[in-house]
Amino acid sequence: KMHPKFQKFIHVKEELDTHELVMLLDCDVVVTNASIRVEHVWQANSNASTHLIIARDAWTFKGYVPFNTGVILFKRGEWTFKLLDDIVEKQEALGHTESGRHWGAKHGGLKDQPRLTEELWVRGQVSDPFPENFATETEQHEFVTIVPQRIMNSFKRSGKEYKATDPETSKWRPGDWLAHVTGMAHDHLRLNVMKNDLNAC
């Protein structure tokens, strides 16, 4: 019953049994600056109650989800385990990603992103409307921090649409920690970007 995109949350919970911090990366994310460590990003953007750090999404300004689930940092704790359990249990029970709000769910490729957004919304961990300077400012909640995109989710992708509409604050630049090669319908386009544009990093 469960869509494959939700399997990652099961594995995150398994890893949290033996690790204090777990970093979730989708398969189209490339580490481009190995001098930046997970611990550095966590320490710079968390406080004593933080259990999850996630980054913005380039198309937040279009009214889609406020963040991108391709990169997430999880901290072990009761709050995190409850969040992961609820996401998985509701997905198993419903068999779909229906939520009480839009959250970009009409976009055919988005599955876990609207579901996670809804769970954080009902827990009071997402603001609506989004902060005015969402592209450059960190949004801090009790358990969740949403960081500007280039801190850990810089987009690197080709195509006229993305070059024309992606904010400059979302685009990957040399020295960024991660490059998220997303948004392209065909796998070969993503692989070309990884091989040709990021190979030297």
N, C-alpha and C positions, 0 to 999 in steps of 0.2 A: 504493500500500500504506500510505502514511503518513497517520495521522489528522491533520486540519488543525491540531490544537492543538500539534503538534510542529514545524510550519513555523517557529514563532517562534524556535526554537533555531538553525535554519539562518540566519535573518536576523541574529540576535545575532552569530554568528560572522563573518558578512560585515562587519558594522559594526565589529567589533573589529579588523579589518585596518587601519582608519584612525583609530580612536579608542581612547584609553587606558581610558575607562570607558563602559559602555553601560547604560542604564536600560531595562529591559523593563517595559512597562505593558500589562495586558489592556485591552480596549475598555470595560470597566465600571469603570475607575478614573478618578477626577476629581481634578485638582490643586486644592486649596482654599486653599492658603497659598503664594503665589508668592514670598514673602520667604525661604522655605527653599529652598536650592539643593542639587542632587545632591551637589556637592563637600562641602558642610557635613555632610550625612548620612554620607558615606563617611569623612571625616576623623574624625568623632566616634565611629565604631563599628568602625574597622578597625585593623589593625596591619601591620607590614612584610610579613607573609606572606599577608594576606587577599586572596582572589581573588573572593569572592562574599559578598554580604550579602542576607539574606532575612528576612522577618518571620513571626511566629507566625500560627497560625490559631485562630480562636475556639473551634473544637471539638476542639482537642488533648486536652482533658480527657476526651473521649469515646473516646479511643484511636485517633483518626484521625491523619492525617499531622501532623508537628510544625510544619509551616509552610505558607504559602500561596504558590503560584507566580504570583499575579497581579501582583506587583511584585518584581523581582529586580535587583540591581546586580551587574554583571560587570566584572572587571578583566582587561585583556589579559594573557595569559601562557600558558605551555605547559600548566599544570594546567587552566586554563579550556578551552583548545582540546580537550584530551583528553576532558574531561567532556562537552562538547557533541558531539563526534564519537561517543562511546560511546552517548549517549542516542539520537541519530539512527540510528546503524547498527543498534542492537538493535531499535529500533522498526521499521525497514525489514525486518529479518530475521524478526522474530517476528510482526509485523502485529497485535500486541495489547499490552496493558500488564501482562501477567503478571509477577509478581515473587515473590521468595522469602518475602515477608512480606505481611501484609494491607495496611497503610498506607492504609486507606480505599478500596481499589480496588473494593469491592463497591458503592460509591456510583456510580451510573450516569454521573453528570456528570464524574467525575474521571478524567482520562486521563493527562496529563503529570505531575500532582502525585505519584502513586504511583511513576511511573518515575523521576523526579528523586530522590525520597526514597530509593529503592533504590540508585541510583548513589552518592548521598552516604553511605549506610549502609555499603556495601562499601568505601568509601574511608576510613571511620572519622571522618566529619564530622558524624554525628548521634548523640546520646546515647539510650540506652534502658536503664532507664526515663527519662522526661523529668524535668528538674530540678523540684524541688518548687515553686519560685516561677517557673515558666516564663512566667507572664503579665506579670511585671514585671522579670525579670532577663535579661540578655544571656547567651547561650550561645556561648562562644568556642572554636573549634577551630583547627587549624593553618591551614586555607585558607578556612574558612567561619565566618561570624558569623550567628547567628540572634537577631534583636532582638525586643523586646516589640512587640506588634501595633501600638500607636498611633504608633510611630516612623515607620512607612511602610506601614501596611496597615489603617488603621482601618475597621471595617465600618459601613456605613450602609445599613440595609435595613428593610423594613417586614414586618409579619406577627406574629401572636401568638406563634408558635413561637420566632422570633428574639428578641423582646422578653423572653420568659420564660426562654430558655436561654443567650443570648449573655452572657458575662461583661461586667461594666461596663468592665473593662480593655481590651476589644476595640472598644468603641463609639466612633464618631466624635464629636468635639466641635469647636466653632469654634476655629480656631487650628491644628488638626492639618494636617499637610502634605498628606495624601492621604485621599480617601474611596473605599473599595472597595464599590461597590453590587452586592453579590453575593448568591447563595443564593436568588434568587426564580425560579421556574420560567418565568414569562412575561415577555417582553421589555418589555411596556408598563409593568409594575410597576417595573422598573429605571429606565426612562425617566422615569416620574412622580417618582421619588425625585430623580433628577438635575435635573429641571426645576423641581420645586416646593420641594424641601428644600434643594438646594445652589445654586440659581440666584443667591442673594444673596451667595455667598461670593466 
